[in-house]
Every structure is written in structure tokens, then in C-alpha cells.
Amino acid sequence: MKKLLITGISGFVGGHMVDFLTRNRQDLEIHGISRSQPAWDFVPVRPELLTNHYFHRADLLEIPKIKKFLECVQPDYILHMAAQSSVAESWKTPVFSFMNNTNIFLNIIDTVRLNDNGARVLSIGSSEQYGVVSAQDLPLTEETPQHPANPYAVARVAQEQLATIYANGYGLDICCTRSFNHCGPGQTDRFVISAIVKQFVQIAHGLQDPVIHIGNGSIVRDFVDVHDVVAAYDLLLSKGRRGEVYNVCSGTGRTIREIITLLSDMTGIDAGVHQELAQIRPIDNPCIIGSSEKIRRELGWKPSVSFDQSLRSVYEYWDHRIRQEGAPGNN
């Protein structure tokens, strides 16, 4: 049985990835590594499907422990998702964000190089790597020049460049993604879709005045459902070309205010909108829309979950969670 190591397994995408694999890939022994124990409340991973899953608590910055761990497990595949993944947080802690995201990746791939075990590595990047682009650059392809405009994006570009160097210079089997904005149940409210949907749920429960608080409402983002994202990662792990980069995106852009309108129509809640200056970033990309033509052409992947379905699943998640938190004995 092949072994897959997932870094950052405790997170939002990690939980959905494990759920996907337990349903679709019984041929893998899954090892997860993270600084915290998974506490997923958004995926129905049944206990009987977890026979071949192993969790390891570790800090990827601790090189001796990571080297010993990889020597022991000898994974055939590595899905590297561990990261400080918030752009807003990277503006608050730029040094930590950059050092953490680049060094943990470098520790992983250099250990793979030293072990020489031929592991296939999928390095997860971000659409933020493209930076501020003009309308004529849209949709963004993998050939579009990268101009990172925040500390998080700079670290992601560095990560991808390290992947290229290790693939070309040392012969490692690495491919990369530039993953566009995810959405889905279980995502923290540090991210825009989850934050907005949570506010609609709080309004529905009488916990918030009918006003949605946002940052810049005019920015355009390309959102892709997390269930489609993990399906793309599974394909890339097995079929992505060594040394190549793939966009994972929907190809459709929406403004934040348009999303609020969609949620108002979906919920029947007529809410005002208040722009919070504190939530506006020093530099923000006005419009990010990607092209998924390369991954469609080479691997046959395309999004299958509609944006409306995504919004409903996020609403149901927050509605269930808030109902539970408000139940007697849960306060």
C-alpha cells in the first residue's frame, strides 16, 4: 500500500482531503502531520474508514524531528498544505508569515532530497502570487507573470521557485498549484465567504443587527468549492507533470457585494452593508480571475459544485454550529 503524507492535515482543506480520500482511495495509507490535533466538525469521516490513517503532532520548523519522521515513514506522496494561509494575517506578522511558509517547505523538500526516496511532492500555492493585474491579463494563466503584492504572496512565490530549483537542479518529483480562493463548510471566519455567511446566520438567529461588515466590497475574486479543490489535488498527486504549475480555479469572478446580494436573495434577509476601514489591506488585488484550461486539458478536471451550492453548504455549517453553541449546556 502506498503512503501519503499530508502536512497541515488539521486544517480546513486537510479535513476535506481526508474525507475525500477515505471515500475514494482505499489504496493509501495516510499520515498527517500538524502542530495541533485535528478537530474537524465539518466532515463525516466514519471511524471504520480511518484504519489506515495516522496523525503525528510536530512542528515542521524542527528539522531533526522532521528528518527522523520522514526517514521512518518513507512516504510515496507528500501533499504540502501546511502554511500560515491568511493574507490579512501576513500583513500583521510579515516576518513570521514569510519565514514560516518558506522554511517549512524547504525543510520538507530538502529532507526528501537527502532521503532520496523518490517521493512525489505536490506544493500548494496561491492565486495571490499573480499580484495586481490589469483587465487585459484576465483570465490569469500559468504563463502570466507573477507580481506578489503582500507578504503572504511573496512567500508563496518563493516556495514555488524553491520547488522549481529542487525539481530541475536535484531531480525531485515536484509539481505545484496556484490555488484560487476556496470556500466550503468548516472554513474559519478569517476568510471572506465564511465571514459574510456567518454574519447572515447570526442575523437570522437575532444575534446581530441586519448589517454585514466587510472590507473592500468591490474586489473581484474567483471562488472554487473545497470539494472540487481536493479532487484536483488527488489528480495532481497522481498525474500532474513534474516541474509544472497548475491553476485550480473556477474561471468566474464575483465582487464581494455581489456575493452579499446572492446571500440576501438566498436567505430572504435584507441587510445593510458597512465597510470597515480596519479590514482594508494596505495593497489589495482588485480583480483575480483564473483560467483552468491547463488542468482541464491535461487531467480532465473541472469544477462540479456550483457557487450557490457552496454558499448553501457554508450557511448550513454555520447555522448548525451556532444552534449547537446556543443549546442548553453549551454556554
Residue pairs with C-beta under 8 A, 6 or more apart in sequence:
1 27
1 28
1 29
1 52
2 27
2 28
2 29
2 76
2 77
3 28
3 29
3 30
3 31
3 73
3 74
3 75
3 76
3 77
4 21
4 28
4 29
4 30
4 31
4 75
4 76
4 77
4 78
4 79
4 237
5 31
5 32
5 33
5 70
5 73
5 75
5 77
5 78
5 79
5 119
6 14
6 17
6 18
6 30
6 31
6 32
6 33
6 78
6 79
6 81
7 32
7 33
7 34
7 60
7 78
7 79
7 80
7 81
7 82
7 104
7 108
8 14
8 33
8 34
8 80
8 81
8 82
8 83
9 15
9 17
9 18
9 32
9 33
9 34
9 38
9 55
9 81
10 32
10 34
10 35
10 36
10 37
10 38
10 39
11 34
11 81
11 82
11 85
12 42
12 182
12 184
12 186
12 187
12 188
12 226
13 81
13 182
13 226
13 229
13 230
14 32
14 34
14 38
14 81
15 38
15 40
15 42
15 43
15 45
15 186
16 42
16 43
16 184
16 186
16 226
16 227
16 229
16 230
17 79
17 81
17 230
17 233
17 234
18 30
18 32
18 38
18 40
18 43
18 45
18 53
19 43
19 44
19 45
19 230
20 227
20 230
20 231
20 234
21 28
21 30
21 234
22 45
22 46
22 49
22 50
22 53
23 49
24 234
25 234
28 52
28 77
29 52
29 53
29 54
30 52
30 53
30 54
31 53
31 54
31 55
31 56
31 73
31 75
32 38
32 53
32 54
32 55
32 56
33 55
33 56
33 57
33 58
33 60
33 69
33 82
34 55
34 57
34 58
34 82
35 57
35 58
35 59
36 57
37 55
37 57
38 55
40 186
41 186
41 321
42 184
42 185
42 186
42 317
43 186
56 69
58 65
58 66
58 69
59 65
60 66
60 82
60 104
60 107
60 108
61 100
61 103
61 104
61 107
63 107
63 111
66 107
66 108
66 111
67 111
67 114
70 108
70 111
70 112
70 115
71 111
71 115
74 115
74 117
75 117
75 119
76 118
76 119
76 120
77 119
77 120
77 121
77 122
77 237
78 108
78 112
78 119
78 120
78 121
78 122
79 122
79 124
79 233
79 237
80 105
80 108
80 121
80 122
80 123
80 124
81 124
82 104
83 100
83 101
83 104
83 124
84 90
84 93
84 96
84 97
84 100
84 101
84 152
85 152
86 152
86 190
86 191
87 128
87 150
87 152
87 153
87 281
88 190
88 279
88 281
89 97
89 152
89 190
90 97
90 98
90 150
90 151
90 152
90 155
91 150
91 151
91 281
91 282
94 151
97 151
97 152
97 155
98 151
98 154
98 155
98 158
100 155
101 152
101 155
101 156
101 159
102 155
102 158
102 159
102 162
105 123
105 159
105 162
105 163
106 162
108 121
109 121
109 162
109 163
109 166
109 172
109 174
110 166
112 119
112 121
112 172
113 166
113 170
113 172
118 173
119 173
120 173
120 174
120 175
120 237
121 163
121 172
121 173
121 174
121 175
122 174
122 175
122 176
122 177
122 233
122 236
122 237
122 240
123 159
123 160
123 163
123 174
123 175
123 176
123 177
124 176
124 177
124 179
124 233
125 156
125 157
125 159
125 160
125 176
125 177
125 178
125 179
125 245
126 152
126 153
126 156
126 178
126 179
126 180
127 140
127 178
127 179
127 180
127 181
127 222
127 247
127 249
127 288
127 290
128 148
128 149
128 150
128 152
128 153
128 156
128 285
128 288
129 146
129 148
129 153
129 156
129 157
129 160
129 178
130 137
130 140
130 144
130 146
130 147
130 178
130 285
130 288
131 146
131 147
131 148
131 149
131 153
131 285
132 147
132 149
132 283
132 285
132 286
133 140
133 144
133 147
133 285
133 287
133 288
135 287
137 144
138 253
138 287
138 289
139 251
139 289
139 290
139 291
140 247
140 288
140 289
140 290
140 291
141 247
141 290
141 291
141 293
141 294
142 178
142 244
142 245
142 246
142 247
142 294
146 157
148 154
148 156
148 157
149 283
149 284
149 285
150 281
150 282
150 283
160 176
160 178
160 245
163 174
163 175
163 176
164 176
164 243
166 172
166 174
167 173
167 174
167 242
167 243
168 243
173 242
174 242
174 243
175 236
175 240
175 241
175 242
175 243
175 244
175 245
175 246
176 244
176 245
176 246
177 232
177 233
177 236
177 245
177 246
177 247
177 248
178 245
178 246
178 247
178 248
178 290
179 224
179 229
179 247
179 248
179 249
180 221
180 222
180 223
180 224
180 247
180 248
180 249
180 250
180 288
180 290
181 191
181 192
181 193
181 221
181 222
181 223
181 224
181 288
182 191
182 223
182 224
182 225
182 226
182 229
183 191
183 193
183 194
183 223
183 224
183 225
183 226
183 310
183 311
183 314
184 225
184 226
184 227
184 310
184 313
184 314
185 226
185 313
185 314
185 316
185 317
186 226
186 317
187 193
187 194
187 226
187 314
188 194
189 195
189 198
192 214
192 215
192 221
192 256
193 223
193 259
193 310
193 311
193 314
194 314
194 318
195 214
196 212
196 214
196 256
196 259
196 260
196 263
197 263
197 311
197 314
197 315
197 318
198 318
199 208
199 212
199 213
199 271
200 212
200 263
200 267
200 269
200 271
200 315
201 315
201 318
201 319
201 322
202 208
202 322
203 209
203 210
203 269
203 271
204 267
204 269
204 319
205 322
205 323
205 326
207 322
210 269
210 270
210 271
210 272
211 271
211 272
211 273
211 274
212 260
212 271
212 272
212 273
212 274
213 274
213 276
213 279
214 256
214 257
214 260
214 273
214 274
214 275
214 276
214 279
215 256
215 275
215 276
215 279
215 280
215 281
216 256
216 275
216 279
216 280
216 281
216 284
217 255
217 256
217 257
217 260
217 273
217 275
218 255
218 256
218 257
218 286
219 255
219 256
219 284
219 285
219 286
219 287
220 253
220 254
220 255
220 286
220 287
220 288
220 289
221 253
221 254
221 256
221 288
222 249
222 250
222 251
222 252
222 253
222 288
222 289
222 290
223 250
223 252
223 254
223 307
223 310
224 248
224 249
224 250
224 303
225 303
225 305
225 307
225 309
225 310
225 313
227 304
227 305
228 248
228 250
228 301
228 303
228 304
228 305
229 248
231 301
231 304
232 246
232 248
232 295
232 299
232 301
233 248
235 295
235 299
235 300
235 301
236 246
236 295
236 299
239 298
239 299
240 246
240 298
240 299
241 298
246 294
246 295
246 298
246 299
247 290
247 291
247 292
247 294
247 295
248 292
248 295
249 289
249 290
249 291
249 292
250 290
250 292
250 303
250 307
251 289
251 290
251 291
251 292
251 303
252 289
252 307
253 287
253 288
253 289
254 307
257 273
259 311
260 271
260 273
262 307
262 308
262 311
263 269
263 311
263 315
264 270
264 271
266 308
266 311
266 312
266 315
267 315
292 301
292 302
292 303
295 301
296 302
324 330
325 331
